[in-house]
């Protein structure tokens, strides 16, 4: 099994982000701007442009991102798959609710909270984090990493786990790492069964867009806002977490049983 393409996918993705960051810092030095606090547009543009560049570099150099096939919903004509897709989205929402509530119980440090807050009040920030970023990440972590492993005959649970773990680690923010990895497992299952990034991207965009909406409407209060406090009783909170996890697991199982076709091994990758 070839693992060098998934590794290089991460190197290219992270490397391009790093180069973009260095260029942004140099820009600040010469212009006198303070990127980390007052220039959210520059951060947003850097994130957007470097993400797109990394996708095209991986597609051209490694050929592990199949841009046409990644967006080809081959099972869209099967009515069963529309129903299965709806089941998957409901399962994912239940999973995300449980993961978000669980994250509030752990309270890991959030190093990027103020940056995301600034970006939520910028049009380019909303486009970058809410739309382009999710699609880029699905192409890199699901199509390039998980997809390559699957097409090379890797066991699905290994390919999904590797993609999810990498997806979590690459965020490099304690508050995001474990929970991005858990969400990555859900996204990985969707990609495994559908063979494209449509459902993954829709869910990823919805998740990020809701977070941006919350930060934009609540303002600075969003940094301290917890759904747990709204619910009040901690026993109820854990009950909701458990119930949503059970629902998510059951519906994902049903989705996997009903959706066709699954991704096939492709020796041309």
N, C-alpha and C positions, 0 to 999 in steps of 0.2 A: 504493500500500500504506500502510495506517495503522500508524504506529509509535508513536503517542502513547500507546496503551493499554499496550503493554509497558513503556514508560518510566514511565508513571504507576503501573503495578503495582509497580515497584521503589521508586519514591518513597514510595508508601503503605506498603509492607512495611517499608522502612528507617525511614520517618518514625514509624510506630507503635512500632517497636522503640526508637527514640530517645526518644520521649515516655515510654515505659515505663521506660527507663533513668533519665531525669531524675526521674520520680516516685519511683523506688527510691532514688536518691541523696538526694532531699529527705526521704524516709522515714528514711533512716539519720541524716541530720543531726538530725532532731527526736527520734529514739529513741536515738541514740548507738551504733547497730549499725555494724559494719564489713562492708559488703556483699561486697566483693571477696574476702574471706578467711574470714569466719566465718558468713555467712548465705547458704548455698547454696540453702536453701529459697526465699528471697526472689528470688534470681536465677532459679530454676526456675519459680516462679509467674509472674514477669514475662515470661519467655520463652514460657511456655505461653499465658498470657492474651493477650499482644500478638500472638502468631502467629495465634490464632483470630480476634481482632478484625480483623487485616489481611486475612484471607481473606474475611470477611463484608463488609468495606468494599469490597474489590475486586469481589466478586460483585454487590453492590448498586449501587455507583457506576459501575463500568466495564462490568459484565456480561460480563467476559472469563473469569470462572470460572463454569462451568456445573455447579453442585454435583450435580445429578442425573445429567447426562450424563457427568461426570467419573468417576463410579463405576458407569456402566452398561457392563458387559462384553458388548457386542453380539455378539461372536463366540464366546461361551462354549458355545453349543450345538453348535458345530462340533468334532468329535473331533480334527481336524487341529490346531486351535488349542491344545488342551491339550498335545499333544506339542510343538508349536512353543514354547509358553510354558515348558515344562520345558527345552528347548534354550536358550532365552534366559536362564533363570536360571543354568544351568551356565556359559554364556558370560560372564555378568556376574560370577559368582564368580571365574572364571579371570582376568578383567580386573582385578577388585579386588585379587586376590592379587598380580598383577604391579605394579599401581599402588602398593600398600602397600610392597612390597619396593623399588620404585624410590624412594619417598619416603624410605626409610631411607638410601639412598645420597646423597641431596642434603642432608639434615639442615638444613632451614630453621628459623628460630626459631619456637617455639610459644608465643605470648603467652597462650594460654588454657588451657594444660595443667593448671595447678593448679585452675582453676575447674571444668573438666570432671571432675577427680579428686574434688573435693568433691561435685559433683552426682551422681557415680556411687554415692555412699553415702547418697543421699537418695531416698526412694520417689517423691516428686514430681519429683525430678531425672531419675530413670529414665523416668518417664512422659513428661516433657517432651522429653528428648533422644532417648529410644529409640522413642517411639510417635507422640506428637502432632507433634513437630517435623518428622519426615520426611514425614508426610502433608501438613502445612501447606506445606512447601517444594515438594512435588510439585504441589500445587494452584497455587501461585504461579508456579513456574519452568517447569513442564511445561504445565499446563492453561492458565494465563493468558498466559504469554509465548510459549512455543513453539506452543501450540494456536491462539492468536489469529493468529500469523503464518501458520501452515499454512492456517487457514480463510480467510485473506485471499489465498491463492494464492502465498505465498512458497515458494521452492524449499526442499525438506526440509533439505538440508545447511546452508542459511543459518539456517533456524529453529532447528535442533538446535544449531548452533554458537553462535548468539546466546544461547540459553537456557543452554547449558553455561558459556559465558564469564561471563555474569551470575551464575550460580550459584556459580562460583568466587570472583569478586570480592566478592560480598556477604558472604562469610565473614570478610573483613578480618583474616585471620590468616595470615602468611606460610607457615606449615607446612601450611595447608589449601588455600589459593587454587589452586595449579596442579593439585593432585590431586583436589580437588572438581570442578574444571572437566573433568578427564579422566573422572571417574566420571559427570559430567553428560552427557557425550557418549553413554555407554552407556544411561543412563536416558532420554535424548532419543530414541534409536533405538527403545527399547521403547515409548515413548509414541506416536511417529510411526506405528508399525505397528498398535498396539492401539486408539489413540484414547481410552484411559482411563488412569487412574493406578493401577490395581490392581497390575500387575507392578512398576511403578516404586516404589510404596509398600512392597510386600513386600520388595523388595531393599534399599531405603533403610532400612527398619526393621531388617532383619537385620544390615546393616553397622553401624549405630549401636549396636544392642544388643550385638553382639559386642565393640565397643570399650568399652562400659560394663562388660561382663562381665570383660574383661581388666583394666580399671582397678580394678574392685571386688575381684577375686581376688588380683591381684598387689600391690595397695596402692601405696605410694610407689615400689616397684621398677618399676612400669609406666612411669614417666617415662623410665627408661633402658633398658627392655627392647627388644631388637631381634631379630626373627626371623633376620636376617642372621647374628647371632652364634651362633645355634643351629645354623645350617647350616654355618658355619665357612668353607668355601672360597668366595672371592669369585667365582671362575669358575663354580661351581655356581649361585650366586645369580643371576648374569646369564643363565645358561642357563635357569633357571626363569622369570625375567622374560620372556625371549624366547619360550620355549615357551608360557607362559600367554597372552602377547599374540597369538601365532599362533592358539592354540586359541580365544581370545575372538573374534578377527576372523572365523575360519572359521565358528564356530557362529552368530555374529550374522548373517553372510551367509546361512546356511541358514535361520535364523529369519525373516529378511526375505523369503526366497523361499517359505516355506511358510505364514506366518501370513496370515489373511484375517479381516476386511476391514481395509484401511488407512484412516486418518482422511480424511474427505472435506472438501472446501471448503464452508463454511457462510456464506452471505451475511447470516445473521441475527445474527451475532456483534456 
